[in-house]
Amino acid sequence: MRNFLAYILILIAVILAIPVALNLFELWRLPLVVAIFFHLASAVVCGLGFWLAERSAQIHSERGILWSAYAFTFAIAMPVFGIMAAVAIFLGQRWRTKRPPPIAADEITVQAPIVFAPDGIKSRQLEVLDLLDVEPLIDIFRTGETDLKIGAVKLLGQMKTKRSIVTLTQALLDKDIEVRLFAAGVIGAMEDDYAVGIDKRSAALSEDPGNAELGINLATYYLSYADSGLLDDIASKFYYHVALDVLKKLPDGAEVNFIKAKAHMALEEYKEALVCITHSIEQNPRSGEYEVMYWRILYQMRDYATLQERIADAEQREVRDTNLDVAEYWLD
């Protein structure tokens, strides 16, 4: 109802502006006081109509109120032409399924907690999206409207998986400037989180340089950053090497060598990774996690014969918590 009334008021404003237009083009002479009255009345009704139109929208924001002020200012400052310009811009934006022009204050909502639904069902949405990966959100970027794309960007930022971050970086190229701004804000917030996390862990390790737990925590965080999808290949390799530099300064241990093996494997340095994981297994021969890493390295090296022998021997060595599906595949 409010939306209908808004359009009626805008139409009345246009009608009130007609006598002003006729007087302006000298087609119908009006007394100055009458012309000013029609002009002011059309401007006020126009501003009120746009205010009601924005208030009737499903999503309220500062930009809606600001747009109403713009419309009133246009109508006051430019008799007839101001109303025509405001109506043309408004209809053009509605035709493109957007709200009127955004302002900088709207960028603050990048980190807003409300996305698509109330908090009661939002966690269920995230759970389902984790199961389905990000395919539904990719479809939204292909065919969705602006508000849906912005909601998708927010959800991708909350998921924080490598696939979701890759999709976010693609959103930086979206044709809609609002989507690009939101994607840039979410990615920037992730970068800031990693920077803060690295600083905190580095400071803790600098206070206790020989602490293996703190060193492993920092190195693991570097690996997480390198694997996040936020960095290009060159930057990722840099952080893998930084993680290795941290680990080299720590006392030798099974977990330290395991993290080293992960970094070397990410750098495709498979021989070095095999040496590190061998040391880990020597110190903890029954660890299934270390054993599976050994298998993965052998697979990347295409040493399939040794891989089969190793898998077959794992049960005799009483290795715990290995991947049974992988073992069955290679032993069949």
C-alpha positions in Angstrom: 0.0 0.0 0.0 2.8 2.4 0.9 4.5 1.6 -2.4 1.3 2.4 -4.3 0.9 5.7 -2.5 4.5 6.6 -3.3 3.9 6.2 -7.0 0.7 8.2 -6.8 2.6 11.1 -5.0 5.4 11.0 -7.7 2.7 11.2 -10.4 1.0 14.1 -8.6 4.4 15.9 -8.5 4.8 15.4 -12.2 1.3 16.8 -12.8 2.0 19.8 -10.5 5.2 20.5 -12.5 3.4 20.8 -15.8 2.2 24.3 -15.2 5.7 25.3 -14.2 7.0 23.7 -17.4 4.5 25.6 -19.6 5.4 28.8 -17.9 9.1 28.1 -18.2 8.8 27.5 -22.0 6.5 30.5 -22.3 3.6 28.5 -23.5 1.3 29.6 -20.7 1.9 32.8 -18.7 1.4 32.4 -14.9 1.8 35.0 -12.1 5.1 34.6 -10.4 3.6 33.7 -7.1 1.5 30.9 -8.7 4.4 29.5 -10.6 6.5 29.4 -7.4 3.6 27.8 -5.5 3.3 25.0 -8.1 7.1 24.6 -8.2 7.4 24.2 -4.4 4.4 21.9 -4.2 5.8 19.6 -6.9 9.2 19.5 -5.1 7.7 18.7 -1.7 5.3 16.0 -3.1 8.2 14.5 -5.2 10.5 14.3 -2.2 7.7 12.7 -0.1 6.9 10.2 -2.8 10.5 9.1 -3.1 10.8 8.8 0.7 7.7 6.6 0.8 9.1 4.5 -2.1 12.3 3.9 -0.2 10.5 3.1 3.1 8.4 0.5 1.3 11.5 -1.5 0.2 12.4 -4.7 2.0 15.8 -3.5 3.0 16.2 -0.1 4.6 19.5 1.8 4.6 20.9 5.3 4.8 21.2 5.5 1.0 17.4 5.3 0.7 17.0 8.4 3.0 19.8 10.1 1.2 18.3 9.4 -2.2 15.0 11.0 -1.0 17.0 14.1 0.0 18.7 14.1 -3.4 15.3 14.0 -5.2 13.9 16.9 -3.2 17.1 18.9 -3.8 17.0 18.2 -7.6 13.3 19.2 -7.7 13.9 22.5 -5.8 17.1 23.5 -7.6 16.0 22.7 -11.1 12.3 23.4 -11.8 10.8 20.6 -13.9 14.1 19.2 -15.0 15.0 18.2 -11.4 11.8 16.1 -11.1 12.4 14.6 -14.6 16.0 13.6 -13.7 15.0 12.1 -10.4 12.2 10.0 -11.9 14.4 8.9 -14.8 17.2 7.8 -12.4 14.7 6.1 -10.0 13.0 4.1 -12.8 16.3 3.2 -14.4 17.6 1.8 -11.1 14.4 -0.1 -10.5 14.5 -1.6 -14.0 18.0 -2.8 -13.2 16.7 -4.4 -10.0 18.9 -2.1 -7.8 18.3 0.4 -5.2 19.2 4.1 -5.8 22.9 5.0 -5.9 25.0 3.6 -3.0 27.0 5.8 -0.6 30.2 5.0 1.4 28.3 4.4 4.6 26.8 1.3 3.1 30.2 -0.4 2.9 30.2 -0.8 6.7 27.5 -3.5 6.3 30.1 -5.9 4.8 30.7 -7.5 8.2 27.0 -7.3 9.3 25.8 -10.5 10.9 22.4 -10.7 9.2 22.6 -12.3 5.7 19.6 -14.1 4.3 17.7 -15.3 7.4 17.3 -15.0 11.2 20.1 -16.5 13.3 17.9 -19.5 14.1 18.2 -21.0 10.6 21.5 -19.3 9.5 23.6 -22.0 11.1 21.6 -24.7 9.2 22.2 -22.8 6.0 25.9 -22.8 6.5 25.9 -26.5 7.4 24.0 -27.3 4.2 26.4 -25.1 2.1 29.4 -26.9 3.6 28.0 -30.2 2.4 27.1 -28.8 -1.0 30.4 -26.9 -1.3 30.0 -23.5 -3.0 28.1 -24.6 -6.1 24.8 -22.9 -5.2 26.6 -19.7 -4.5 28.5 -19.9 -7.9 25.1 -20.2 -9.6 24.0 -17.0 -7.8 26.9 -15.1 -9.2 26.0 -16.3 -12.7 22.3 -15.4 -12.6 21.5 -13.7 -9.3 20.4 -10.1 -8.5 22.6 -7.7 -6.6 21.2 -8.3 -3.1 21.5 -12.1 -3.6 25.1 -11.8 -4.7 26.0 -9.6 -1.7 24.4 -12.2 0.6 26.4 -14.9 -1.2 29.6 -12.9 -0.6 28.9 -12.7 3.1 28.2 -16.5 3.4 31.4 -17.3 1.4 33.3 -15.1 3.9 31.9 -17.0 6.8 32.7 -20.4 5.2 36.5 -19.5 4.9 37.4 -22.6 2.8 39.9 -22.5 0.0 37.1 -23.0 -2.6 35.0 -20.3 -1.1 37.9 -17.8 -1.1 38.6 -18.6 -4.7 35.0 -17.8 -5.5 35.3 -14.6 -3.6 38.2 -13.5 -5.6 36.2 -14.1 -8.8 33.5 -11.9 -7.3 36.0 -9.0 -7.4 35.4 -9.1 -11.2 31.6 -9.0 -11.0 30.0 -6.4 -13.2 28.2 -4.9 -10.3 30.2 -2.4 -8.3 28.4 -3.1 -5.0 29.3 -6.8 -5.3 32.9 -5.9 -6.0 33.0 -3.6 -2.9 31.5 -6.2 -0.6 33.9 -8.9 -1.9 36.9 -6.6 -1.4 35.7 -5.9 2.1 35.3 -9.5 3.0 38.7 -10.5 1.5 40.4 -7.5 3.2 38.9 -8.6 6.6 40.4 -12.1 6.1 43.8 -10.7 5.2 43.6 -8.5 8.4 42.7 -11.6 10.5 45.7 -13.5 9.2 48.0 -10.5 9.7 46.9 -10.2 13.3 47.2 -13.9 13.9 50.7 -14.0 12.5 51.8 -11.0 14.7 50.4 -12.6 17.9 52.1 -15.9 17.3 55.3 -14.3 16.2 55.4 -12.2 19.3 54.7 -15.2 21.5 57.5 -17.2 19.9 60.0 -14.3 20.2 59.4 -14.3 23.9 60.2 -18.0 24.1 62.3 -18.9 21.0 62.9 -22.6 21.9 59.2 -23.4 22.6 58.3 -26.1 20.1 54.6 -25.8 20.6 54.6 -22.1 19.9 56.9 -22.6 16.9 54.7 -25.4 15.4 51.6 -23.1 16.0 53.2 -20.3 14.0 54.5 -22.5 11.2 51.1 -24.2 10.9 49.4 -20.8 10.7 51.8 -19.8 7.9 50.9 -23.0 6.1 47.2 -22.2 6.6 47.7 -18.7 5.1 49.6 -20.1 2.2 46.9 -22.7 1.5 44.0 -20.3 2.1 43.5 -19.2 -1.6 44.1 -15.5 -0.7 47.6 -15.5 -2.1 49.1 -16.0 -5.6 51.6 -18.8 -6.2 54.6 -16.6 -5.6 53.3 -15.4 -2.2 52.2 -18.9 -1.2 55.7 -20.3 -1.9 57.2 -17.4 0.2 55.1 -18.3 3.2 55.9 -22.1 2.8 59.5 -21.1 3.0 58.9 -18.8 6.0 57.2 -21.8 7.8 60.2 -24.0 7.1 62.6 -21.3 8.4 60.6 -21.2 11.7 60.7 -25.0 12.0 64.4 -25.3 11.4 65.0 -23.3 14.5 63.0 -25.7 16.7 64.2 -28.8 18.4 63.9 -31.9 16.3 60.7 -33.8 16.9 58.0 -35.9 15.3 55.5 -33.1 14.9 58.1 -30.6 13.7 59.2 -33.0 11.0 55.6 -33.7 10.1 54.9 -30.0 9.5 58.1 -29.7 7.5 56.9 -32.6 5.3 53.7 -30.7 4.7 55.6 -27.6 3.6 58.0 -29.5 1.4 55.1 -31.4 -0.2 53.3 -28.1 -1.0 56.5 -26.9 -2.6 56.6 -30.2 -4.6 59.9 -31.0 -2.9 59.0 -34.6 -2.5 62.4 -36.1 -1.6 62.8 -33.6 1.2 59.2 -34.3 2.4 60.0 -38.0 2.4 63.0 -37.5 4.6 61.1 -35.4 7.1 58.1 -37.8 7.3 60.5 -40.7 7.7 62.0 -39.0 10.8 58.5 -38.5 12.2 57.6 -42.2 11.7 60.8 -43.3 13.3 59.9 -41.3 16.4 56.2 -42.4 16.4 55.9 -45.5 14.2 52.2 -46.2 15.0 50.8 -42.8 14.0 48.3 -43.2 11.2 48.5 -39.5 10.3 52.2 -39.8 9.6 51.8 -43.0 7.7 49.1 -41.6 5.4 51.4 -38.6 4.7 54.1 -41.0 3.7 51.7 -42.7 1.3 50.7 -39.4 -0.2 54.3 -38.5 -0.9 55.0 -41.8 -2.5 51.9 -41.3 -4.7 53.1 -37.9 -5.8 56.5 -39.4 -6.6 54.7 -42.1 -8.6 56.5 -44.8 -6.6 53.5 -47.1 -6.7 55.3 -50.3 -6.0 56.7 -49.0 -2.7 53.4 -47.5 -1.9 51.7 -50.9 -2.2 54.3 -52.5 -0.1 54.1 -49.9 2.5 50.3 -50.1 2.8 50.4 -53.9 3.0 53.0 -53.6 5.8 51.0 -51.1 7.8 48.8 -53.6 9.5 51.8 -55.7 10.6 53.4 -52.6 12.1 50.2 -52.0 14.0 49.7 -48.5 12.5 46.6 -46.8 13.9 43.9 -44.8 12.2 45.0 -45.1 8.6 42.7 -44.5 5.7 41.0 -47.9 5.1 39.5 -46.9 1.8 42.9 -46.0 0.4 44.4 -49.2 1.7 41.7 -51.4 0.2 42.0 -49.6 -3.2 45.7 -50.3 -3.4 45.6 -53.8 -2.0 42.8 -55.1 -4.2 
